[in-house]
Amino acid sequence: MRSTALGNVKQISPDVITGDDKEIQLSSLGELFTVDWQERLARAGLVYSTHVGTLTAGADISMIVGGGNGTTVDSDQPELILGVDAGTFLIPIQVQVVCDVDMDADGEYGEILIFADRTQAPPTTNASGTSLTPVNLLDGGSAFAGRAWSASTADITDPVMSELLAFEYINVAEFVSNGAATNLTNGVSQRLVLNYEPRVPSILAGPCSLVVCYGGTAAVSGMAIAKFAAVPTSYRPLS
């Protein structure tokens, strides 16, 4: 029987050990070291962040108009698509989308969809989209090994909605007292917001994609941020 508890100062890549006896982890100060799975992956340089929309120095934000010409949700022209090839797991951690919707007639609506495509990775080329470079949350960590695009204005290979992760919807009738919107010539401007932060996230095996689409019957402009982990299938805590 052991009479002394040992601690191992190894914060980034702890071994996964079989058997009954396992060494605990300590910080460099000798404190018991405990973190959740998200911070552990971030400390290992496996969590990334990217965004849709821009901020120009000395100017206002520039939101992205969603959907097919701003009049419908169009998954062929996603506002954000990111993903990985075989050999990597993609784990969505948080996706926040904030949109502005200007509705001026009964029946108009705005919506946001976040879904996973378990069948394919994002395209390697996208002439109409903006190539994104996700930031590693571990400053100086390795570059994202997958691909990410925003603001596609021409059709890409249609992403498959293998799994709907989150959905938000508003319509103009929700904001008038009689439940029917008429004579709304000046419009009803509303904020459409979706914050997806799963307690138990999907662990998607590449090739796969995370897709964000927004749009509506009237133009929907918005910005978005996505945080996600890209974990090699050989990473021992997941194997």
C-alpha positions as CSV (number, residue, x, y, z in Angstrom):
1,M,0.0,0.0,0.0
2,R,1.3,3.5,-0.9
3,S,1.8,5.8,2.0
4,T,2.7,8.9,0.0
5,A,0.6,10.7,-2.8
6,L,2.8,11.8,-5.7
7,G,2.1,14.6,-8.1
8,N,3.4,15.0,-11.6
9,V,4.1,18.5,-12.9
10,K,2.9,17.9,-16.5
11,Q,0.2,20.3,-17.5
12,I,0.0,20.0,-21.3
13,S,0.0,16.3,-22.3
14,P,-0.8,14.0,-19.3
15,D,-0.6,10.3,-20.0
16,V,-3.6,8.1,-19.9
17,I,-2.7,5.2,-17.6
18,T,-4.5,1.9,-17.1
19,G,-4.7,0.2,-13.7
20,D,-5.6,1.3,-10.2
21,D,-2.8,3.8,-9.4
22,K,-2.6,7.1,-11.2
23,E,-0.4,10.1,-10.5
24,I,-2.1,13.3,-9.7
25,Q,-1.1,16.6,-11.5
26,L,0.4,19.6,-9.8
27,S,1.1,23.1,-11.0
28,S,4.6,24.4,-11.0
29,L,3.8,26.0,-7.6
30,G,2.9,22.6,-6.2
31,E,-0.9,23.2,-6.3
32,L,-3.3,20.5,-7.2
33,F,-3.9,21.1,-10.9
34,T,-7.5,20.6,-12.2
35,V,-9.1,22.0,-15.4
36,D,-12.1,21.0,-17.5
37,W,-11.8,19.4,-20.9
38,Q,-12.1,22.6,-22.8
39,E,-9.2,24.3,-21.0
40,R,-7.2,21.2,-21.2
41,L,-7.6,21.1,-25.0
42,A,-6.9,24.9,-25.2
43,R,-3.7,24.5,-23.2
44,A,-2.7,21.7,-25.6
45,G,-3.1,24.1,-28.5
46,L,-6.1,22.3,-30.0
47,V,-8.8,25.0,-29.7
48,Y,-9.4,27.8,-32.3
49,S,-11.5,30.8,-32.8
50,T,-12.7,32.5,-36.0
51,H,-15.3,35.2,-36.9
52,V,-17.7,36.5,-39.6
53,G,-17.8,40.2,-40.1
54,T,-15.0,42.8,-39.7
55,L,-14.0,45.9,-37.8
56,T,-12.0,48.6,-39.6
57,A,-9.8,50.9,-37.5
58,G,-11.4,54.2,-37.1
59,A,-14.7,53.0,-38.6
60,D,-17.8,51.0,-37.7
61,I,-18.3,47.2,-37.9
62,S,-19.1,45.6,-41.3
63,M,-21.7,42.9,-41.0
64,I,-22.2,40.2,-43.6
65,V,-25.6,39.9,-45.4
66,G,-26.8,36.4,-45.1
67,G,-28.7,34.1,-47.3
68,G,-29.3,34.1,-51.1
69,N,-29.1,37.8,-51.8
70,G,-30.4,38.4,-48.3
71,T,-33.9,37.0,-49.0
72,T,-33.7,33.5,-47.8
73,V,-31.5,31.0,-45.9
74,D,-29.3,29.3,-48.5
75,S,-27.0,26.5,-47.3
76,D,-25.3,26.6,-50.7
77,Q,-24.0,30.0,-49.7
78,P,-23.2,29.7,-46.0
79,E,-22.1,32.6,-43.9
80,L,-19.6,30.3,-42.2
81,I,-18.3,26.9,-43.0
82,L,-15.3,25.3,-41.3
83,G,-14.1,21.7,-41.0
84,V,-11.5,19.1,-41.1
85,D,-10.4,16.1,-43.1
86,A,-10.1,12.5,-42.0
87,G,-7.8,12.0,-39.1
88,T,-9.1,14.8,-37.0
89,F,-12.1,15.3,-34.6
90,L,-14.0,18.6,-34.8
91,I,-15.7,19.6,-31.5
92,P,-18.0,22.8,-31.6
93,I,-17.5,24.7,-28.3
94,Q,-19.4,27.9,-28.9
95,V,-21.0,29.6,-31.8
96,Q,-22.6,33.1,-31.3
97,V,-24.5,34.8,-34.1
98,V,-26.0,38.3,-33.8
99,C,-28.1,39.6,-36.7
100,D,-30.1,42.8,-37.5
101,V,-33.4,42.2,-39.3
102,D,-35.5,44.9,-41.0
103,M,-39.0,43.6,-41.5
104,D,-41.7,45.8,-43.0
105,A,-44.6,43.4,-44.0
106,D,-46.7,40.8,-42.4
107,G,-45.2,37.3,-42.6
108,E,-41.6,38.4,-42.9
109,Y,-39.1,36.5,-40.8
110,G,-35.4,36.0,-40.0
111,E,-33.7,32.8,-38.9
112,I,-30.3,31.3,-38.0
113,L,-29.3,27.7,-38.4
114,I,-26.2,26.0,-37.1
115,F,-25.6,22.4,-38.3
116,A,-23.0,19.7,-38.7
117,D,-22.2,18.0,-42.0
118,R,-20.9,14.5,-41.1
119,T,-20.3,13.6,-44.7
120,Q,-17.7,16.0,-46.1
121,A,-15.1,18.7,-45.3
122,P,-15.3,22.3,-46.6
123,P,-14.2,22.8,-50.2
124,T,-10.6,23.4,-50.8
125,T,-11.4,26.3,-53.1
126,N,-14.2,28.9,-52.9
127,A,-13.8,31.8,-55.3
128,S,-16.8,33.7,-53.9
129,G,-16.0,33.3,-50.2
130,T,-13.5,34.8,-47.9
131,S,-10.8,32.5,-46.6
132,L,-10.5,32.6,-42.8
133,T,-7.5,31.9,-40.7
134,P,-8.7,30.7,-37.3
135,V,-6.7,31.8,-34.3
136,N,-5.2,29.3,-31.9
137,L,-6.3,30.1,-28.4
138,L,-2.8,29.1,-27.3
139,D,-0.9,32.1,-28.6
140,G,1.9,30.7,-30.8
141,G,0.2,27.3,-31.1
142,S,0.0,25.4,-34.4
143,A,-2.1,26.6,-37.3
144,F,-5.6,25.1,-37.9
145,A,-5.1,22.1,-40.1
146,G,-8.6,22.3,-41.7
147,R,-10.4,25.0,-43.8
148,A,-12.7,27.8,-43.0
149,W,-14.7,30.2,-45.3
150,S,-17.1,33.0,-44.7
151,A,-19.6,35.1,-46.8
152,S,-20.0,32.8,-49.8
153,T,-22.0,34.6,-52.5
154,A,-22.0,31.7,-55.1
155,D,-23.0,28.1,-54.6
156,I,-20.5,25.7,-53.1
157,T,-21.1,21.9,-52.8
158,D,-24.3,21.8,-50.8
159,P,-23.5,21.0,-47.2
160,V,-25.6,18.2,-45.8
161,M,-27.5,18.9,-42.6
162,S,-26.5,15.6,-40.9
163,E,-27.3,17.1,-37.4
164,L,-29.1,20.3,-36.5
165,L,-27.2,21.8,-33.7
166,A,-29.2,25.0,-33.1
167,F,-32.0,27.1,-34.6
168,E,-33.5,30.5,-34.0
169,Y,-36.4,32.3,-35.7
170,I,-38.4,35.5,-35.4
171,N,-41.2,36.9,-37.5
172,V,-42.7,40.4,-37.7
173,A,-46.1,39.4,-36.2
174,E,-44.4,38.7,-32.8
175,F,-43.8,42.4,-32.4
176,V,-47.2,43.9,-32.9
177,S,-50.0,43.8,-30.3
178,N,-52.8,42.4,-32.5
179,G,-50.6,39.5,-33.8
180,A,-50.9,40.7,-37.5
181,A,-48.5,43.1,-39.1
182,T,-50.1,45.5,-41.5
183,N,-49.0,49.0,-42.7
184,L,-45.5,48.5,-41.4
185,T,-44.0,50.7,-44.1
186,N,-41.3,51.9,-41.8
187,G,-40.3,48.4,-40.8
188,V,-39.6,46.7,-37.6
189,S,-36.0,46.3,-36.8
190,Q,-35.2,43.5,-34.4
191,R,-32.1,41.8,-33.2
192,L,-31.9,38.1,-34.0
193,V,-29.5,36.3,-31.6
194,L,-28.4,32.6,-31.3
195,N,-25.8,31.5,-28.8
196,Y,-24.9,27.8,-29.1
197,E,-22.7,26.6,-26.2
198,P,-23.5,22.9,-25.7
199,R,-23.0,21.2,-22.4
200,V,-22.4,17.9,-24.2
201,P,-21.0,18.8,-27.6
202,S,-21.0,16.6,-30.7
203,I,-17.5,15.1,-31.4
204,L,-17.5,15.0,-35.2
205,A,-15.1,12.7,-37.1
206,G,-13.5,14.2,-40.2
207,P,-14.3,14.6,-43.0
208,C,-16.9,16.9,-41.5
209,S,-18.0,20.5,-41.4
210,L,-19.6,23.0,-39.0
211,V,-22.0,25.3,-41.0
212,V,-23.7,28.6,-40.0
213,C,-26.4,30.1,-42.2
214,Y,-28.7,33.1,-41.5
215,G,-31.2,35.0,-43.7
216,G,-34.9,35.6,-44.1
217,T,-37.6,37.2,-46.2
218,A,-35.9,40.5,-45.7
219,A,-32.2,41.3,-45.7
220,V,-30.5,39.9,-42.6
221,S,-27.1,41.3,-41.7
222,G,-24.9,39.8,-38.9
223,M,-21.7,38.9,-37.3
224,A,-20.7,35.6,-35.8
225,I,-17.9,34.0,-33.7
226,A,-17.1,30.3,-33.5
227,K,-14.8,28.5,-31.1
228,F,-14.0,24.9,-31.7
229,A,-11.5,22.2,-31.0
230,A,-9.6,20.3,-33.8
231,V,-8.2,17.2,-32.2
232,P,-6.1,14.5,-33.9
233,T,-7.6,11.1,-33.6
234,S,-4.4,9.9,-32.2
235,Y,-4.6,12.3,-29.2
236,R,-4.5,9.9,-26.3
237,P,-7.2,11.3,-24.0
238,L,-9.7,10.7,-26.8
239,S,-8.4,7.4,-28.0
